[in-house]
Every structure is written in structure tokens, then in C-alpha cells.
């Protein structure tokens, strides 16, 4: 029995030694030729191995290929060509699976690979670098293949690459014409200020390149459920349908654009600049980042319970955006904003170096206090207004677009109350001061607006108020003004007229019948970003001057009448009366 076991052990040892030494007698070029033939028959593509080829048979069948290129041609006239160049490919084959006739090949480890997707003219469409890719249970029988790894995508050699890590399962048929994703997870780092995690399911066809995917995105701005359709041969090439309970666009900031705050302890000390030192030139305006819009062919629809942009929240938001041939057309953005109904359109044309923008739409029934509170001016006014805008602009930077605004904004109000000032108290105090009387009643602290009509005209970097018509019990106000879009400094000249309703509040507000129709000038100035209050004052000096002029003209007229018709008319003409 011991002799039998010794003989069996010796035979096993000889087999093991043979398996180790067998690769020394295998023609590696013959193996490569066979692999190229099989690959060409299966995919109509080319397999080129320019590096070393290492074979191993124990303890499993292994093939290591260096500097390997896979070239898959288009499967149709308008299809895409796929070229993969890898520094190293490790293939581990299951001997038992091969002996049993299984379709499973084994495992593949790919590292240092560049992937290029070319159109039918040979132009590059997509390029990425696979730092690592591991495929487990590799087969071409449509069975799940475990796939994990990482790849990097960069817009150009100077830009910071976007890293994508992935883990999941894919299925590839024997025809190798499509890939099906089963719960494929990805993590995208470097695109936004925080990582973005996604879950992908669906099918991608390789030629022509197309995909029909279900997408779930966990981003800094919220959780998004989406349908993603991509077809390189169709228009739009990318069709996205986003659904989200809450989507905060303000938090979807590009990477490396934080607040710029640095660690004070690590910051080097800056020498004090002498007072007489020449000022450093201001940096040039940053150009608009519109490059990706020039070649994008996309349609995007968004349905969001809350859509946040520029600090404003649109509820029940509906958005449709079409981007093609360098024109981005926001066909509509609808929803509720500060209790008002928003409906607006936007067009951005980036076909020329000077970007052109056109904005039109309206907001009906917006609640003023809610709107002003969002602009950090609470308790300024209440009530409801309707707005309509139609503006356009052009430029190569954000500053140029702001200063190039051209168009108008119309505002009409109803049930409006200005809570920060009382127009009756302001004007009645001025009238009492002029007539040297004393107020006897307490005035309301707010202004009840019975009529509001305002038009703002944008031109040459200015916002021109032309005109303003505002009515409140006892007072009618009209006027014009102007504000700088760059600095927000403003100035306005208003004309107020009082009537008997103001006298009903306090007799001290009664103006002598001789001064009926008297204009009460109100001058306003300041900065729109400042806290409201004490921005307007009644020009008492101008009112007093008007009264003196009227009194003088009245006396002159009486004296002229005493001189007779001919002399009186000459005197009146001389003094412009």
C-alpha cells in the first residue's frame, strides 16, 4: 500500500512539474494568432499585441499581455469605432470551466488603458483613461459579469480630471453589440464641490452608440430620479428627464470653486503696501464658460417639488431646455414663486464669441413681503404685484452681460401697503412746516397704496424709472429715476400732489386754495443694497420757492391790472406771466 501511494505521489509531482515547464515549449506567437483569429470572428475587430506575452498553467491558466490594442469597427455606416489601448492585460482562465464547455472565460484585470470613441469620419467623440478595471466571471453568453474599477476623464490635458469609481454587474451577449447594466453604482469625484453618487440600470448599444438608462443621482443639490437616453445618431443626442422633490441648483457648484477661505495660520504674511505705491491693474473680466454649449445636443426636462436657484425657490417647477447648434433655448420655466405664477423663457446664443441672451416672461400675483424678505429687505412692503419683462443683452463676460441689458420691466400692484414709511405723514409734515401750522392727529405708520404702475427701462448700464405712478389716500405721486446696474446707486425725483382726503386726516394738511395743484417735490437717493429707510425727503425749500413765485406772480398780476390793459399786458409778458 505504501509503495502504491509513493507511485501515485511521484506521478502527481511529475504532472505538476510538467505544467510548470509546459509554457517553455508553447509557441506564444501561435497563441496570439489564435486569439486574434477568434476575436476577429466574434467581433469583426482587431486585436494587436505589441508587448510581451507571458503564459502560466499552474495553479490556473493565466495570460499576461503587454501593450495591447483592441479596435472594434463601426457596426453600421453611422456607428462609432471603439479603440482601447492597455499597458497590461491579465486574463485568468478557469480550466474546469473550459473542460466542461462553459461559456465563462474567467477574470480580466486591465490597467493603464486609454479608451477612444470615434465617429464614422474618425473624429474623436469621447476619450477617457481607465486606471484600473477588474472583470470577474467574464463571459459573452449574457450572464452577469462583476465589474469594478476607476477611470478618469479630463476636458483637456491642463484641466483637473474627473475621477469615476464604479462597481456593479454587466451582461454582454456573444455578438458583443451591447452592454446591459444591472444596478451599476458609480461615484464621481471632481466634477462638483462634493462627490456625486449614482445608480444606473439599462442597456447601452455600442454601434451606433446609444443608451437607454434609469438613473438615480445623489448630488449636493438633492436626490434625482431620471431617465437618460443617448443616441449618437439622433437629435437630441442626450435626452434627460429629471424628477426631484427638492433640487438646489445653487449647491451644484463646480469643483475648486469654494469660498476661497484659506487657513490663516498657513497663509504667508503680506507686506504693507505704501500709500503712494501705484495701484495694481484690475484683473480682466472672466470669460463666460460657454464652451460645452457649442457642441452639445441635449434636451432636458425637470419636474421638481422645489427648484432653488439664486436663492429663490420655485415650487411645483416645470422646466424644458433644448440645447443644439450653439443655442440654448429654455422653452419654459413654470411654477409658483412667492405665491405668484412664474412663466418665463430664456435663449442663449453662443455661436459667436459675443454671447447673446434674450429673456421674456412674467410673474403674476407675487407677494411683495415674501419677495423682499428673500432679498434681505423684510417688512418693507406687502400686497401683490404683477410683473412682465422683456430684456436682452450681449457680451463676453458676466459683467458685460449685466451692463448690456436692454429692454423693460413693467410692474402693476394691487392691495399694496408700504410698511416702511407713511407717505401721508411725510407730506403732511412738510405742508404743516410750510404753512407754519401744527399737526393735531396721529398718522398711520404705513402707506396704503390704491394704485401702482411702474415701468423700468434698461439701457446703457442703467435702470431708468419712467414713469412711476403711485396713489394713496390724499396723495398722488409720479416721477422718474435712475439706478446704476454696476453699483446699484440710485436717484429719483418724485412729484406729489395732495387733495382734500389728506385734510380729512388732519386740518393742518390743508393747502390754501390759492396753491391748488402745487407740486411737492420728493427727492430719493441711496443704494439699493442698503437698508431701506430715510432714503427720501420732501424738498421743503423747493416748495417754499414755488409758493413765493406764485405769491409774487399773483401780486404782479394785480398791480398790472391797475396799470391798464396795454401796460399791464406788457408787464406780464416781461415777467413771463
HUFENLIN-V628895 format. One record per residue. RES is the residue in three letters. OMEGA is omega in whole degrees, 0 to 359 (none if undefined). Layout:
BEGIN
res,omega
RES,OMEGA
RES,OMEGA
END
This chain:
BEGIN
res,omega
UNK,179
UNK,178
UNK,180
UNK,179
UNK,179
UNK,180
UNK,179
UNK,179
UNK,180
UNK,179
UNK,179
UNK,179
UNK,179
UNK,178
UNK,180
UNK,179
UNK,179
UNK,180
UNK,179
UNK,184
UNK,185
UNK,180
UNK,179
UNK,184
UNK,179
UNK,177
UNK,184
UNK,180
UNK,177
UNK,178
UNK,180
UNK,180
UNK,180
UNK,179
UNK,179
UNK,180
UNK,181
UNK,181
UNK,181
UNK,179
UNK,184
UNK,190
UNK,187
UNK,180
UNK,182
UNK,174
UNK,182
UNK,178
UNK,182
UNK,182
UNK,180
UNK,176
UNK,179
UNK,179
UNK,176
UNK,183
UNK,185
UNK,8
UNK,174
UNK,180
UNK,182
UNK,175
UNK,177
UNK,182
UNK,177
UNK,178
UNK,184
UNK,178
UNK,174
UNK,183
UNK,179
UNK,183
UNK,176
UNK,179
UNK,178
UNK,183
UNK,181
UNK,182
UNK,182
UNK,177
UNK,182
UNK,179
UNK,180
UNK,178
UNK,185
UNK,176
UNK,183
UNK,176
UNK,176
UNK,179
UNK,177
UNK,184
UNK,177
UNK,181
UNK,180
UNK,179
UNK,180
UNK,181
UNK,181
UNK,179
UNK,181
UNK,178
UNK,183
UNK,180
UNK,182
UNK,182
UNK,178
UNK,176
UNK,183
UNK,179
UNK,178
UNK,184
UNK,172
UNK,181
UNK,177
UNK,173
UNK,185
UNK,176
UNK,186
UNK,175
UNK,182
UNK,179
UNK,182
UNK,177
UNK,183
UNK,176
UNK,178
UNK,180
UNK,177
UNK,179
UNK,178
UNK,177
UNK,179
UNK,176
UNK,182
UNK,183
UNK,184
UNK,178
UNK,177
UNK,180
UNK,179
UNK,178
UNK,183
UNK,176
UNK,176
UNK,185
UNK,175
UNK,180
UNK,182
UNK,176
UNK,182
UNK,179
UNK,178
UNK,180
UNK,177
UNK,184
UNK,183
UNK,185
UNK,178
UNK,183
UNK,173
UNK,182
UNK,179
UNK,175
UNK,185
UNK,180
UNK,180
UNK,181
UNK,177
UNK,176
UNK,182
UNK,179
UNK,182
UNK,179
UNK,178
UNK,181
UNK,179
UNK,178
UNK,178
UNK,180
UNK,177
UNK,179
UNK,185
UNK,183
UNK,176
UNK,172
UNK,184
UNK,184
UNK,176
UNK,177
UNK,179
UNK,183
UNK,177
UNK,180
UNK,177
UNK,180
UNK,182
UNK,171
UNK,184
UNK,172
UNK,179
UNK,186
UNK,175
UNK,176
UNK,188
UNK,184
UNK,350
UNK,187
UNK,179
UNK,181
UNK,175
UNK,192
UNK,166
UNK,189
UNK,171
UNK,185
UNK,172
UNK,187
UNK,176
UNK,182
UNK,179
UNK,180
UNK,185
UNK,166
UNK,187
UNK,167
UNK,181
UNK,175
UNK,179
UNK,177
UNK,184
UNK,183
UNK,183
UNK,174
UNK,6
UNK,175
UNK,180
UNK,178
UNK,184
UNK,175
UNK,184
UNK,173
UNK,184
UNK,173
UNK,181
UNK,181
UNK,183
UNK,181
UNK,180
UNK,181
UNK,177
UNK,182
UNK,177
UNK,179
UNK,178
UNK,175
UNK,178
UNK,183
UNK,176
UNK,180
UNK,181
UNK,178
UNK,183
UNK,182
UNK,182
UNK,184
UNK,178
UNK,179
UNK,181
UNK,181
UNK,180
UNK,180
UNK,178
UNK,182
UNK,183
UNK,180
UNK,179
UNK,181
UNK,178
UNK,179
UNK,180
UNK,179
UNK,180
UNK,179
UNK,179
UNK,179
UNK,181
UNK,181
UNK,185
UNK,183
UNK,182
UNK,182
UNK,185
UNK,185
UNK,184
UNK,174
UNK,192
UNK,168
UNK,183
UNK,171
UNK,180
UNK,170
UNK,185
UNK,173
UNK,175
UNK,177
UNK,186
UNK,178
UNK,180
UNK,178
UNK,181
UNK,183
UNK,175
UNK,179
UNK,184
UNK,186
UNK,174
UNK,185
UNK,174
UNK,181
UNK,176
UNK,180
UNK,179
UNK,176
UNK,176
UNK,179
UNK,175
UNK,184
UNK,172
UNK,187
UNK,173
UNK,166
UNK,184
UNK,178
UNK,181
UNK,181
UNK,182
UNK,178
UNK,180
UNK,180
UNK,182
UNK,174
UNK,185
UNK,179
UNK,182
UNK,176
UNK,178
UNK,182
UNK,182
UNK,182
UNK,179
UNK,178
UNK,177
UNK,182
UNK,178
UNK,183
UNK,176
UNK,183
UNK,179
UNK,178
UNK,182
UNK,179
UNK,185
UNK,174
UNK,179
UNK,180
UNK,190
UNK,184
UNK,178
UNK,180
UNK,183
UNK,176
UNK,178
UNK,177
UNK,177
UNK,175
UNK,183
UNK,176
UNK,177
UNK,180
UNK,178
UNK,182
UNK,187
UNK,178
UNK,171
UNK,179
UNK,173
UNK,183
UNK,176
UNK,185
UNK,173
UNK,181
UNK,179
UNK,179
UNK,180
UNK,178
UNK,178
UNK,179
UNK,180
UNK,178
UNK,180
UNK,183
UNK,182
UNK,181
UNK,178
UNK,181
UNK,183
UNK,177
UNK,179
UNK,182
UNK,174
UNK,185
UNK,174
UNK,181
UNK,182
UNK,175
UNK,176
UNK,188
UNK,185
UNK,183
UNK,175
UNK,179
UNK,180
UNK,181
UNK,182
UNK,184
UNK,180
UNK,176
UNK,179
UNK,179
UNK,179
UNK,180
UNK,181
UNK,184
UNK,177
UNK,174
UNK,183
UNK,177
UNK,182
UNK,184
UNK,175
UNK,184
UNK,174
UNK,182
UNK,181
UNK,179
UNK,175
UNK,184
UNK,178
UNK,179
UNK,179
UNK,178
UNK,186
UNK,175
UNK,177
UNK,180
UNK,180
UNK,181
UNK,175
UNK,177
UNK,182
UNK,170
UNK,185
UNK,177
UNK,186
UNK,348
UNK,170
UNK,174
UNK,183
UNK,179
UNK,176
UNK,184
UNK,178
UNK,185
UNK,171
UNK,185
UNK,173
UNK,179
UNK,180
UNK,179
UNK,181
UNK,177
UNK,178
UNK,179
UNK,181
UNK,185
UNK,184
UNK,172
UNK,182
UNK,175
UNK,181
UNK,176
UNK,183
UNK,176
UNK,181
UNK,174
UNK,181
UNK,179
UNK,188
UNK,178
UNK,179
UNK,178
UNK,180
UNK,178
UNK,180
UNK,179
UNK,180
UNK,181
UNK,182
UNK,176
UNK,180
UNK,181
UNK,180
UNK,186
UNK,179
UNK,181
UNK,180
UNK,176
UNK,177
UNK,182
UNK,175
UNK,180
UNK,179
UNK,178
UNK,178
UNK,179
UNK,185
UNK,179
UNK,181
UNK,174
UNK,180
UNK,182
UNK,179
UNK,178
UNK,182
UNK,176
UNK,177
UNK,181
UNK,183
UNK,180
UNK,179
UNK,178
UNK,179
UNK,178
UNK,177
UNK,180
UNK,179
UNK,180
UNK,179
UNK,181
UNK,180
UNK,180
UNK,179
UNK,179
UNK,179
UNK,180
UNK,179
UNK,180
UNK,180
UNK,179
UNK,180
UNK,184
UNK,182
UNK,189
UNK,185
UNK,181
UNK,180
UNK,179
UNK,179
UNK,180
UNK,178
UNK,179
UNK,181
UNK,182
UNK,174
UNK,183
UNK,none
END
